[in-house]
Amino acid sequence: MKEVFLPRTLEELWDILEKNPGAAIYAGGTDLLVKTRAEVIDPPCFVCLERIEALRGVQDRGVEVFIGPATTLSRLLEEPLIQEQFPILAKSVSLLASPPIRHMGTIGGNIVTASPAGDTLPALYVLGAEVEVGAGGRSRRLLLGSFIRGPGTVDLKSGEVLTGVWLEKAPCWNVHHYEKIGRRKAQACAIASMAAVLEVSEVGRIEKARLAWGSVGPTVVSCASAEQSMIGRDLCLETLRSAVKHIEGAVSPIDDIRASADYRRTVAGALLLRLVEYSRGEPT
């Protein structure tokens, strides 16, 4: 039987981690417990973060919003601040796994797992999310895109823990869209997904755009040239078809049991084309 530590403060956490190098850190444990039972990992002990108040909840910090990494996904869906300021994040969370998993799983766990198919990641990318990591009272902040280095690989040094997620409020975004394609409607791992936030003028012209795709590369894929090609143009099928040409070279999908690389590449472009529904007053 492995020992499980349940610190209540960050100070207790730092002390435990210093005395127990190699400990497996978790909050909801939905991914960690599966790997442990499958004997993929065999840590000397476990450290649970769910009782640390400083790592839970959503806080309005003026121009930014702080999300504690141990905040459950179901809690995020209940937060008016998330619904109002970041509807694309709320949408991505609502499509993640099942209600029981969302009750246990946390935003921090979804980030640190760093799966190319992680549902919250494309939404967090387009929102310009920053993560805060700390150890022993020291902390640093970096863009999510820099934190995630590859499948299952993140920039956490020895003894460091994800201690916060920061989102800047951006009232200019008036189009928010997240969609994923899976082999079934519920509890499906994404074959491909796309997040998009746009600033569209009253006459339908695209002023700003951020796009990101999941499950079509080793990490979340963005495409600056596709975004730039849309600026100053109407939100219409012609504009989106032009942008799709840039995406085909940006994605690097793989073949696996869920879909072929060619299918994923096609779907990545098709997801962008669905934004045309906004120009018809039919948001998805």
Residue, then its C-alpha position, 0 to 999 in steps of 0.5 A: m500500500k502506497e502512502v497518500f499525503l493530503p496537504r491543506t496549504l502550499e507550505e505543507l505541500w512544499d515540505i512534503l515534496e522536498k521530503n518525498p522526491g518522485a511523488a505522484i501529484y494529483a487532484g482528481g486522479t482520473d488519469l493518474l489512477v488509470k496509469t497506476r492500475a495499468e502499472v504504467i507508473d509506479p511512484p513511491c507515494f502520492v500527494c493529493l492537492e484537492r484540499i489546498e484552498a489556494l489551488r481551487g476556485v475562480q477569482d476575478r483579478g481585474v483585467e485577469v481571471f485566476i483559475g486554481p488548477a485543482t478546480t473541478l471541471s464541473r465547478l468551472l461550468e457552474e462559474p458565471l465568470i467563466q460563462e460570461q468571459f470565456p464561453i469557449l472554455a465553458k463549451s470545451v469543458s461541457l464536451l469533455a468526457s462524462p459528468p462523473i469524470r467532470h466532477m472528479g477531473t480538474i482543469g490542471g489535470n487536463i493541462v498537465t496530462a498534455s494530451p494532443a486530444g485534451d479538450t480544454l487545450p485549444a480553447l485555452y490556447v486561443l484565449g492566450a492562457e498563461v500558467e503559473v508554476g511554483a516550488g518552495g514559495r517561488s513561482r514563474r509564469l509562462l504561456l501555455g504553448s511554451f509550457i506544453r512541450g509534447p505529448g504528455t510532456v510539460d515544463l515542470k522542473s523537479g519539485e514544481v507544481l502547477t499553481g494557477v491558470w491565468l486568462e486575460k479578459a478580452p471583450c473584443w471577442n464576439v465570436h466564440h466557437y469550439e467543436k470536436i469530432g469523435r466517433r460518438k457524441a458522448q465520452a469521445c476522445a477527439i479525432a480532431s477539434m478546433a477553437a476559434v475566437l474572432e472580433v467581427s465588426e457590425v458589417g461582418r468584417i473580421e478584425k482579429a482572429r485566433l485559431a487552434w486545433g487539437s488531435v492534428g499534431p503532437t501538441v495543439v496546432s495554431c496557424a498564424s498565416a491562416e489567421q492573418s489571411m482572414i483579417g480585413r475580410d468578410l466572414c464568409l465561405e470564400t474567406l474561410r476556404s482561403a484560410v483552409k489552404h494555410i491549415e493543410g500545411a500546418v497540421s501534422p496528424i497521425d494514423d491511429i485506431r480512431a482515424s487516418a491522418d488524411y481524414r484528420r487533415t480534412v476535418a481540420g479544414a472542415l471545422l473552420l468552414r463551419l464558422v460561416e454559420y455565424s455570418r448567417g446568424e446560426p452560431t454552433 
